């Protein structure tokens, strides 16, 4: 009953459901569903249809209205569709009621993200973090999801879940103490952390800057564990860390569970905020990351914004017949805008094509050396 198996089975056919309400416009919902489809694909599912509905607020019993739920039921009949994925969090009662009508497994965005994290977790720390978040997700939903059980059985399950949460927190606390000791043992080096939305190219950039193999692929949350490398630019060493990608509507429990991983961001001296400028909603993604950094207390750190995938941006933005002078003018306008927005702390690159990487290295080196002069002025061998 409390066994945490993968939510999505490989090649499972799925329908997606989103709601247009007072806080979400139609274009936003379509964009969120694009991302939900990518999440589903990352988990191994195949999206066959999307459903949206306009409501002032979600229906307390079935999230969408009865008519829309019936429309979904009629569509999935005889089509071997095994799962319905809702873009917003569902209560236990809503999941139970929807499954009664549709007759198929029903999950929400948070459950899907947790499923992906469970698949990607490799280290003991990551596995414990994900398991903790899963149990925290389950706990408030027990009564609504398992109405067929008696009150005594539900209370027994609640106690089991609470005990598991307590045990996992203790285990993570011990791992966190070890991680803190390891961070202290790194010596007096400036720490630089790569941050950004998921799938913006952080791991590819990490490989370029550190000249070491770091796992990267075109899927969401390709890596969960923080990777730290010692990097030397000219004669100046520093520690460079690649961290887990952020995403909108990230489950609160997941942020809480990944506290020790996010400490790498909190304790960094400089943040490299990587942005996929080719993404149609790159400004929203940038805002989501900034909001998350604020929430974990890392918003005031010196930050260099790295606009990656300029090759794709130009390919998707400019018509092949556009005059070169106009193209250059538009690119200059883009650069001027973001240099102004970031107070001169922006670099435009293509990690894939290795475009403008020398400028990026020089900018990082300058920032690292400036901090060494302030923090460790006696380390003169690092400054020139």
N, C-alpha and C positions, 0 to 999 in steps of 0.2 A: 504493500500500500504506500509506504513512504520511500520505496526504492526509486532513486533518481536515475532513470534511464534517459537516453536521448529523446527529445520531444519529436523531432523530425526524422523519419526514415529516408534513406537514399532514394532519390527519384520519386518521392511521394508527390502526388498532384495536389495543388492547393488553390484556394480562392482567397483573395485579400479583401478586407472590409475597412472602409474609412468613413469618418463622419465630418460633414461640413457644419460647423456650429459657430457660435458667437466669437470664439477665439481662433477659429481656423477657416480661412477662405478656401474656395474651390481650387485655385492654383496651388496653394500651400498643400492641400490634402493630396493632390495629384503628385506633387513633388515628394511628399512623405511616403506615398505608396510606391513611388519609384525606388526609394531607399528600402522600403519594406520588402520589395521584390528582390533587391540585391541581397538583403539579409537572408531571405528565404533560400535564394540560390546558394549562398555561402553555407547554409545548413544542409543543403542537398535536395531541397524541394524544387518543384517545377510549378511556376505560377500559370494558371490557365485562364483566370478571369478576375476582374476587379469590380467591386460594388461600392458605390458611395451613396450617401443620403444626407439631405439637409434637415437638421433638427436644431432647435434652440439649445438643447442640452441632451446628453445621452439618456436613453430610456433606462430607468432604474432596474427593470427586470431583464431586458434583453439587449441593451445598449442601442441597437437600431429598433425601428418600429416593427410592429407585427407584420405589416404588409411587405416591408423590405426583407424580413426574415423568411417569409413565405416565398418571395421571389428567389432568394438564394436556394431554398430547399428544392424548388421546382427545377432550378438550373442544374443542381448537382446530381439529380436523380439519374441513375444509370450511366454516370460518366467516370466512375472509378476515382472520384475525388475524395481524399482521405482526411484533409485538414482544412479548417477555416482559420485564417490568421487576421486578428483585429489589430489596427494600428495604435490603439490606445489601451491603457490598462483596464482589465475586466475584474469585477469582483467574483468571488467564488460562486455566489448565487447566479450571476449573469452567465458564467461559464456553464453551470449546471442547466439553466433554462435554455440556453442556445443549443447545447448538445442534445437535449430532449427533442427539440424541433428538427434540427438538421440531421441528427443521427451520425455525426462524424466528430472527430476530435476537434476541439476548439482551444486556441491559445491566443495570447496577446503579444505585442511587440516585446515587452519585458521578458516574457517566458522564452521567446525566440532568441533574444540576445543572450540570455543565460545559457540556453542550449548551445549556442555557438561558442561561448566562453568555456563551457564544460568540455567541448571537443578539442579546443585549442590549448587547454591547460596542460602543461608538461611537467612543471616542477611541483614539489610538495606544497610550496607556498601558493602558487596559482590554483592548484586543485582545492586546497582548503578555503581560499578566498571565494571561489565559485560555489563550492558546496554551502558555505555560510550564507551567501546571497540567495541560493536556491531555497534553503530552509526558511529564511526570513520572508521570502516571497510566498511560500506555502502557508505559513502560520496563520495569517489573517483570513485565508481562504478556505480553511478546513471545513468549517460549518456549512458554508454555502455549497461547496463542491461535493460533499459527502453526506447529503441529507438522508441517504438510505441507511446510514449508521445510527445507532442509538447514541444518546448524550454521553453515556459512560465510555463508549468506544471512541467517540470524538475527543473526549477529555483525556483519554489514555494516549491518543495520537498527539494531542497538543503537548502533553508532558514529554513524550519522546522527542518531539521537534525542539522544544525548549532546552532539553538536556543536550541534544546535538549542537544547538546554537552555542550554548555555554561552553561545551567541550572544544568546539572549533575556535571560539574567541580566545580561549586559553592557549590553544596550539599556535594561533596566529600571533598572539602577544609574545610568545617565546621566539618565534621566527623573526618578529619585528625587532626584538632586542638583539638578536644575532646580526640582523641587517644593519642596525644602528652602529654596532661595534665595527662591522666591516667598513661602513662609510667613514667612521672616525679613523680607522687604520689606513685610509687612503692617503693620509698625509696632507701637507699644505699645498694642495693643487686647486686651481680654479675649476669649478664644476659647471659644465654646460649640458643642458637637457633639450633634446628635440621633443616638441609637443605639436599637436595638431589634430584635426579631424581624422577619423579612420580612412585609410586608403588614399592618403595625399602624397605618399612617396617618402615617408620618413626613413623607412628601413633601407631603401635604395640610396638615399642621401647619406645615411650612416655608413654604408659600405664605401661610398665615394670618399667621404671625409676621413674615415679611419683606416681605409685600405684593408679591411677584413671582411670576411663573408658574414653577412647577416641575412637571415631568412626574410624574403619578401615575395609577395605574390599579389595578383589583382583580386583580392577578396577582402572583406571586412574583417578587422581584428586578426590579421595574419600572425601577429605575435602578441602574447599577453605579458610575458616576463620582461622586465627591464634589462637591457643589455648595456653594459658599461665598458668602454675601451679607453686606454690611455693613448692620446693622440699628441703628436709633436708637429707643430708648424714652425719651420725654420728651427730656432733653438728653444722655442717656448712650448712646454708640455701643458696639457690640461686633460681633464676627464670628460668624455663625451658619452651621454646616455640616451638610448632610444626608449621611449615609454609607450604604454598602451594608448591607442587612438581614442579620441572622444567621439561622441555621437549625440544627436538630439534625442530627447526623451530617454536618456540613459537612466536605467533603474536606480533609484536612490540607494537601495541596499548594495548595489554593485559598487557604487562610489565609496560607500562606507567600508565595504569588505576589502577594497583595494587600497585602503589607507596607506599601508606600508609601501606599496608600489608608487603611489602618488607622492610619498615623502621624498622620492628622488627628484620630483618637480619642485616641491616646497623648499628643499635644501639646496637647489641649484643656485649658482651665482648669476648665470645668464640663461635665458630661454631663447631657443630658436623655434619660432612659430612657423611651421610649414603649412602653406596654403595651396590647394589645387586650384589654380586660377582658371583652368579650363572648364571647371564644373559650373553649370549654369547658376547654381545657388552658392557660389564660393563666399559671397559676402555674409550670407546667413551662417554658413559653416564657421567662418572666422568669428562671428559673433557668439556662436555656441561655445567655442573653445574659450573665448575671453570670459564668458559668463562662468564656465566651469573653473577657470583659473581663479576668478574672483571668489567663488564658493569654497575653494580649498586654500585660500589665503596666499595665492601666488601672483596676483594681478599686478603688483607694484614692482616686480623684478625687471631689470634691464632686459629688453626683448628686441630681437632682430626678426622682422617678418620676412620670410622667404617665400616668394611667389613662385611655385614650381609648375612644371608642365607648360611653359610658355610656348613650346612647339605645338602642343595640342590647342592651346588658346588661339594662336594665330591661324591654325588650320580650320578651326570651327568658327572663327569670327570674321575672317577676311575672305572676300570673294577672289578667285584667281585673276579676275580682270581688273581688280582695284589697282590704281596707279601707286607706284612705289613711294612717291612723295606723300600721298595721302595716308598710306599704311604707316610710314614713319611718324607722321604727325599724330595719328591716333595712338600709336604706341607711346609717344612722348607724353601725350595728355594723360594716359593711364599711369605712367611712371610718376609724373608730377603730382597727380592726385594722391597716390599712395605714399609718396615721400612726404607730402604735406600731412596726411592723416597719421603717419607714424613718426612724425618729427624727424624725418631723415633716416629712419631705421628700416629701410626696405631694400631688398635685393631681388632681382628677377632672373630666374634660371630655368634650365631644363636639365634635371638630373640624368634623364635617359640619354640625352644628346651631349651631356657634359658641357652645356652652354653656360658661360659666365661663372664657372666654378672657381676660377682664379680670383675673380672679384669677391666672391663669397668667402673664400679662404682668407683673403687679405682683410676683409671687414671683420670676420670672427677674430683673427689674430690681433687686430687693433683693439677690439673690445676686451679680449682676454688680458692683453698687456696693460691696458688702462687699469683693470681691476687688480692686477699684481702690484702695480705701483702704489695703489691705495692700501691694499690689504697686507702685502708681503714686500715692502720696499727694499728689504735686505736681500731679496732673491734677484740680484742684479743680472745673474746669468740667464734669467728667463725673459729679460726685458729688451734684448737687442738681437 
